Amino acid sequence: MPRAPHDTRMSDAPDLIEIIAGEDAAGARLDKWLSEEVEDLSRSRAKALIEQGVLTLNGAQLTDPRAKIVASGVYVLARPAPVAATPLPEDIPLDILFEDKDLIVLNKPVGLVVHPSPGAWSGTLVNALLHHCGDELSGIGGVARPGIVHRLDKETSGVMVVAKSEAAHVKLVDLFQAHDIERAYLALTRGAPRPLTGRIETRIARSTQDRKKMAVVREPQRKAGGNFDDPDADQYDAKGKLAITNYKTLKTYGVLDKGSGLPAAALVECRLETGRTHQIRVHMAHIGAPLVGDPTYGKFRGLKAWGSGPAFDTAVKTARAFKRQALHAAVLGFEHPVTGEALQFETDPPEDFVALLKAVEGI
């Protein structure tokens, strides 16, 4: 049984955790066993600590994560104190929906980048969280930083959850990987999905023609003679990740043209079973209903619609001026990773999205 760690933390002093291996642990792989014995320690983090040489067996240093456990051996882990995060704290206002010692749920505004990256090293959500949380961050992977378990695009608004502790981070990652998270988005599309309610299941990969874009992978079938049925198939990565979106059209607006009677736009609720990069944007474009304003997966800005009059002109003008994807993360539900409490959060779309919806009523 693990013993309680000695309270040795003084400034940057490590936590000392002593564990005596039981007979039933003999022969187990070291990193796996350590992650199971030490609370709030993932296997990848356990492996990294072993390779750093901060684990001993009967006083002798261990550095091989694959080593086998010795029954009755006395293992001592000198877990380092969290080091300072590389991004700097910045006083950026946050719309916080819920917060405790393990996690924080917030309503991300349009225009806020989630994580520092080339071209956006400051002014991000991570910078804001470092300032807001301060010393409350208990260390994710040994670093005093917020645990980002999912992301929203810069120009997508809505609710997200971030871990503040290692325990919350590990379990939230498991929840997302198991798709045991409720996520619902509101999207305004050009045209309407056909059928109006459905399920999109594809594989998504990064496009080899434009590495900034994602694309649905099409599985090419060879013809006799070795040619492909799909001449464009080679522009996609050969492999992709499974992506599943369930959608439901909540409302339609106007008509595309006088003859067809097809909707010119639609408000669609998308519920994710997976969370791939740009998944909703890619899937909606894939079925012929790209998001209004999407600069990456839409062929043009604005709406194609049949009509006339001041209200119609205002609707068309407003849609053309909407310079981001019309997408909002409206619902996030999950089981609290530490307390087990069922949590659900809902957020209203931002003002520009609401104004766009009001305007398209006129088409």
C-alpha positions as CSV (number, residue, x, y, z in Angstrom):
1,M,0.0,0.0,0.0
2,P,1.3,3.5,-0.8
3,R,2.4,5.6,2.1
4,A,1.4,9.2,2.4
5,P,4.1,11.5,0.9
6,H,6.4,13.3,3.3
7,D,5.6,17.0,3.5
8,T,8.9,18.2,2.3
9,R,7.9,20.9,-0.1
10,M,9.9,24.0,0.6
11,S,10.0,26.4,-2.4
12,D,11.1,23.9,-5.1
13,A,11.7,20.8,-2.9
14,P,10.3,17.6,-4.3
15,D,7.5,15.5,-2.8
16,L,8.9,12.2,-1.5
17,I,6.5,9.3,-2.1
18,E,7.5,5.9,-0.6
19,I,5.8,2.7,-1.9
20,I,6.5,-0.9,-0.8
21,A,5.6,-3.3,-3.6
22,G,3.3,-6.1,-2.7
23,E,3.8,-9.7,-3.7
24,D,1.0,-9.4,-6.3
25,A,2.9,-6.6,-8.1
26,A,6.0,-8.8,-8.9
27,G,6.9,-8.7,-12.6
28,A,4.6,-5.8,-13.5
29,R,6.0,-3.1,-15.7
30,L,7.4,-0.2,-13.7
31,D,5.8,2.8,-15.3
32,K,2.4,1.2,-15.4
33,W,2.6,0.0,-11.8
34,L,3.8,3.4,-10.6
35,S,0.9,5.3,-12.3
36,E,-1.6,2.9,-10.7
37,E,0.0,3.3,-7.2
38,V,0.5,7.1,-7.2
39,E,-2.6,9.2,-7.2
40,D,-2.9,11.8,-10.0
41,L,0.0,10.3,-12.0
42,S,-0.5,9.4,-15.6
43,R,1.5,6.6,-17.2
44,S,3.2,8.9,-19.6
45,R,4.2,11.2,-16.7
46,A,5.4,8.2,-14.7
47,K,7.6,7.1,-17.6
48,A,9.1,10.6,-17.9
49,L,9.9,10.8,-14.2
50,I,11.6,7.4,-14.2
51,E,13.7,8.4,-17.2
52,Q,14.7,11.6,-15.2
53,G,16.1,9.3,-12.5
54,V,13.9,10.5,-9.6
55,L,12.8,7.0,-8.6
56,T,14.8,4.6,-6.5
57,L,14.5,1.0,-5.5
58,N,16.1,0.1,-2.1
59,G,18.2,3.2,-2.6
60,A,19.4,2.5,-6.1
61,Q,18.4,4.8,-9.0
62,L,16.0,3.4,-11.7
63,T,15.8,4.9,-15.2
64,D,14.2,2.1,-17.2
65,P,10.3,2.4,-17.4
66,R,10.1,-1.2,-18.6
67,A,11.9,-2.6,-15.6
68,K,9.9,-5.3,-13.6
69,I,8.6,-4.7,-10.1
70,V,10.5,-6.5,-7.3
71,A,8.2,-7.8,-4.6
72,S,8.7,-6.2,-1.2
73,G,11.0,-3.6,-2.8
74,V,11.0,-0.1,-1.3
75,Y,10.4,2.4,-4.1
76,V,10.8,6.1,-3.4
77,L,9.7,8.7,-5.9
78,A,11.0,12.2,-5.5
79,R,8.4,14.0,-7.6
80,P,9.7,17.4,-8.6
81,A,7.6,20.5,-7.7
82,P,5.9,22.0,-10.7
83,V,8.2,24.3,-12.7
84,A,7.0,27.7,-14.0
85,A,5.1,27.5,-17.3
86,T,6.8,29.0,-20.4
87,P,3.8,31.3,-21.4
88,L,3.6,34.4,-19.2
89,P,0.5,35.2,-17.2
90,E,-1.6,38.0,-18.7
91,D,-4.6,39.9,-17.1
92,I,-7.2,39.0,-19.7
93,P,-10.9,39.0,-18.7
94,L,-12.6,35.6,-18.5
95,D,-16.3,34.7,-18.5
96,I,-16.2,32.0,-15.9
97,L,-19.2,29.7,-15.5
98,F,-17.8,27.3,-12.9
99,E,-14.6,26.9,-11.0
100,D,-13.2,24.7,-8.1
101,K,-9.8,23.5,-7.2
102,D,-9.7,20.9,-10.0
103,L,-11.2,22.6,-13.1
104,I,-12.6,25.7,-14.6
105,V,-15.5,26.1,-17.1
106,L,-15.7,29.2,-19.2
107,N,-17.4,30.9,-22.1
108,K,-14.7,31.6,-24.7
109,P,-15.2,34.7,-26.7
110,V,-14.7,35.1,-30.4
111,G,-11.1,36.0,-31.3
112,L,-9.4,34.4,-28.4
113,V,-6.7,31.8,-29.3
114,V,-6.7,28.9,-26.9
115,H,-3.0,28.0,-26.8
116,P,0.2,29.9,-27.6
117,S,1.6,29.0,-31.0
118,P,3.8,30.5,-33.7
119,G,2.3,34.0,-34.4
120,A,0.3,34.0,-31.2
121,W,2.7,33.6,-28.2
122,S,0.7,36.0,-26.1
123,G,-2.9,37.1,-25.6
124,T,-4.2,33.5,-25.4
125,L,-6.5,31.7,-23.1
126,V,-3.5,29.9,-21.5
127,N,-2.0,33.3,-20.7
128,A,-5.2,34.4,-19.2
129,L,-5.6,31.2,-17.1
130,L,-2.1,31.4,-15.8
131,H,-2.9,34.9,-14.4
132,H,-6.3,34.0,-13.1
133,C,-5.4,30.7,-11.4
134,G,-2.0,31.7,-10.1
135,D,-0.8,29.4,-7.4
136,E,-3.9,27.2,-7.7
137,L,-2.4,25.3,-10.6
138,S,-1.1,22.0,-9.0
139,G,1.0,21.0,-12.0
140,I,0.0,19.2,-15.2
141,G,2.7,16.8,-16.3
142,G,5.0,18.5,-13.7
143,V,4.5,22.0,-15.1
144,A,2.4,24.7,-13.5
145,R,0.0,25.2,-16.4
146,P,-3.7,24.8,-17.2
147,G,-4.6,21.4,-18.7
148,I,-6.2,22.0,-22.2
149,V,-8.2,18.9,-22.9
150,H,-10.1,20.3,-25.9
151,R,-10.0,23.4,-28.0
152,L,-12.2,25.8,-29.9
153,D,-11.0,27.6,-33.0
154,K,-10.0,31.2,-32.5
155,E,-13.2,32.5,-34.2
156,T,-15.5,30.0,-32.5
157,S,-17.2,31.0,-29.3
158,G,-18.7,29.0,-26.5
159,V,-18.2,26.8,-23.5
160,M,-15.0,24.9,-22.7
161,V,-13.5,23.1,-19.7
162,V,-9.9,23.3,-18.6
163,A,-8.2,21.2,-15.9
164,K,-6.4,22.8,-13.0
165,S,-5.0,19.7,-11.4
166,E,-3.3,16.5,-12.6
167,A,-6.1,14.3,-11.4
168,A,-8.7,16.3,-13.3
169,H,-6.5,16.5,-16.4
170,V,-6.0,12.7,-16.5
171,K,-9.7,11.9,-16.1
172,L,-11.0,14.6,-18.4
173,V,-8.6,13.2,-21.1
174,D,-10.1,9.8,-20.6
175,L,-13.7,11.2,-20.8
176,F,-12.9,12.9,-24.1
177,Q,-11.1,9.9,-25.5
178,A,-14.1,7.7,-24.6
179,H,-16.5,10.2,-26.2
180,D,-18.3,10.4,-22.8
181,I,-18.9,14.1,-23.1
182,E,-22.0,15.9,-24.2
183,R,-21.1,18.6,-26.8
184,A,-23.7,20.6,-28.8
185,Y,-22.9,23.4,-31.2
186,L,-25.1,25.9,-33.1
187,A,-24.2,26.5,-36.7
188,L,-25.7,28.7,-39.4
189,T,-25.3,27.1,-42.7
190,R,-25.5,28.3,-46.3
191,G,-28.4,26.2,-47.7
192,A,-29.6,23.4,-45.5
193,P,-28.4,19.9,-44.8
194,R,-30.1,17.1,-46.8
195,P,-31.7,15.3,-45.1
196,L,-32.5,17.9,-42.4
197,T,-31.6,15.5,-39.6
198,G,-28.8,12.9,-39.9
199,R,-25.5,11.5,-38.9
200,I,-22.2,12.1,-40.7
201,E,-19.6,9.4,-40.2
202,T,-16.3,9.8,-42.1
203,R,-12.6,9.8,-41.6
204,I,-10.9,13.2,-41.4
205,A,-7.3,13.9,-42.2
206,R,-5.1,16.9,-43.0
207,S,-5.2,17.9,-46.7
208,T,-1.9,17.3,-48.5
209,Q,-2.7,20.3,-50.8
210,D,-3.2,22.8,-48.0
211,R,-1.8,21.8,-44.6
212,K,-3.9,24.4,-42.9
213,K,-7.1,22.5,-43.9
214,M,-8.6,19.3,-42.9
215,A,-10.5,17.1,-45.3
216,V,-12.8,14.1,-45.5
217,V,-10.7,11.1,-46.5
218,R,-12.1,9.2,-49.5
219,E,-11.2,5.6,-49.7
220,P,-10.1,5.1,-53.4
221,Q,-11.1,1.9,-55.1
222,R,-8.8,0.5,-57.7
223,K,-10.2,-0.2,-61.2
224,A,-8.9,-3.0,-63.4
225,G,-5.6,-1.7,-64.7
226,G,-4.6,0.0,-61.4
227,N,-6.4,3.4,-61.8
228,F,-8.5,5.0,-59.1
229,D,-12.2,5.7,-59.4
230,D,-11.5,9.0,-57.6
231,P,-9.0,11.1,-59.5
232,D,-8.7,13.6,-56.6
233,A,-8.1,11.0,-53.9
234,D,-4.4,11.5,-53.8
235,Q,-4.8,15.0,-52.4
236,Y,-5.8,13.5,-49.1
237,D,-3.7,11.7,-46.5
238,A,-4.0,7.9,-46.9
239,K,-5.1,7.6,-43.3
240,G,-7.5,9.6,-41.2
241,K,-9.3,9.6,-37.8
242,L,-12.9,8.6,-37.4
243,A,-15.2,11.6,-37.1
244,I,-18.9,11.4,-36.2
245,T,-21.3,14.4,-36.1
246,N,-25.0,14.0,-35.4
247,Y,-27.0,17.0,-36.6
248,K,-30.5,18.4,-36.5
249,T,-31.9,21.3,-38.4
250,L,-33.7,23.6,-35.9
251,K,-34.9,26.2,-38.4
252,T,-34.7,27.1,-42.1
253,Y,-34.6,30.6,-43.7
254,G,-35.8,31.7,-47.1
255,V,-35.4,29.9,-50.4
256,L,-32.3,29.3,-52.5
257,D,-34.1,30.1,-55.8
258,K,-37.6,30.5,-57.0
259,G,-37.9,27.1,-58.6
260,S,-36.3,24.7,-56.2
261,G,-37.9,25.8,-52.9
262,L,-34.7,24.6,-51.1
263,P,-33.8,26.7,-48.0
264,A,-31.3,29.5,-48.4
265,A,-29.9,29.0,-44.9
266,A,-30.5,26.9,-41.8
267,L,-29.8,26.9,-38.0
268,V,-28.3,23.5,-37.3
269,E,-27.6,21.8,-33.9
270,C,-24.5,19.6,-34.2
271,R,-23.7,17.1,-31.5
272,L,-20.2,15.6,-31.6
273,E,-19.3,12.0,-30.9
274,T,-15.7,12.7,-31.7
275,G,-13.6,15.9,-31.6
276,R,-11.5,16.2,-34.7
277,T,-9.9,19.5,-35.8
278,H,-12.5,21.6,-37.7
279,Q,-14.9,18.6,-37.6
280,I,-18.2,20.5,-37.8
281,R,-16.9,22.9,-40.5
282,V,-15.5,20.0,-42.6
283,H,-18.6,17.8,-42.2
284,M,-21.1,20.6,-43.0
285,A,-19.1,21.6,-46.1
286,H,-18.9,17.9,-47.0
287,I,-22.7,17.5,-47.2
288,G,-23.1,20.8,-49.1
289,A,-24.1,23.1,-46.3
290,P,-20.9,25.0,-45.3
291,L,-21.1,27.5,-42.4
292,V,-21.9,31.1,-43.2
293,G,-18.7,33.2,-43.1
294,D,-16.3,30.3,-43.0
295,P,-13.2,31.6,-44.8
296,T,-11.6,28.1,-45.1
297,Y,-14.3,25.6,-46.0
298,G,-16.8,28.0,-47.8
299,K,-16.4,28.9,-51.4
300,F,-17.7,32.5,-50.9
301,R,-19.0,34.7,-48.2
302,G,-22.6,35.6,-47.7
303,L,-25.8,33.8,-48.9
304,K,-27.4,32.8,-52.1
305,A,-31.1,33.5,-51.8
306,W,-34.1,34.5,-53.8
307,G,-36.0,37.6,-52.7
308,S,-36.2,41.3,-52.6
309,G,-37.0,44.2,-50.3
310,P,-35.3,46.1,-47.5
311,A,-35.3,43.2,-45.1
312,F,-33.9,40.9,-47.7
313,D,-31.2,43.4,-48.6
314,T,-30.2,43.7,-44.9
315,A,-30.0,40.0,-44.5
316,V,-27.8,39.5,-47.5
317,K,-25.6,42.4,-46.5
318,T,-25.3,41.2,-42.9
319,A,-24.3,37.6,-44.0
320,R,-21.7,39.0,-46.4
321,A,-20.2,41.1,-43.6
322,F,-19.9,38.2,-41.2
323,K,-16.2,37.4,-41.4
324,R,-15.9,34.3,-39.3
325,Q,-17.5,30.8,-39.2
326,A,-21.0,31.1,-37.7
327,L,-20.4,28.5,-35.0
328,H,-21.0,28.5,-31.3
329,A,-20.3,25.8,-28.6
330,A,-23.6,26.0,-26.8
331,V,-23.7,23.0,-24.5
332,L,-21.0,21.0,-22.6
333,G,-21.9,18.2,-20.2
334,F,-19.7,15.8,-18.3
335,E,-19.1,14.0,-15.0
336,H,-16.8,16.0,-12.7
337,P,-13.5,14.1,-13.0
338,V,-12.9,14.2,-9.2
339,T,-16.2,14.5,-7.4
340,G,-18.3,12.5,-9.9
341,E,-21.0,15.2,-10.0
342,A,-23.0,15.5,-13.2
343,L,-22.3,18.9,-14.7
344,Q,-23.9,20.7,-17.7
345,F,-23.4,24.2,-19.0
346,E,-25.2,26.1,-21.7
347,T,-24.2,29.5,-23.2
348,D,-26.0,31.8,-25.5
349,P,-24.4,32.8,-28.8
350,P,-22.5,36.1,-28.9
351,E,-24.1,39.3,-30.1
352,D,-22.8,39.2,-33.6
353,F,-24.2,35.6,-34.1
354,V,-27.6,36.7,-32.6
355,A,-27.7,39.7,-35.0
356,L,-26.9,37.5,-37.9
357,L,-29.8,35.2,-37.0
358,K,-32.2,38.1,-36.7
359,A,-31.1,39.4,-40.1
360,V,-31.6,36.1,-42.0
361,E,-35.2,36.1,-40.8
362,G,-35.7,38.6,-43.6
363,I,-34.7,36.4,-46.5
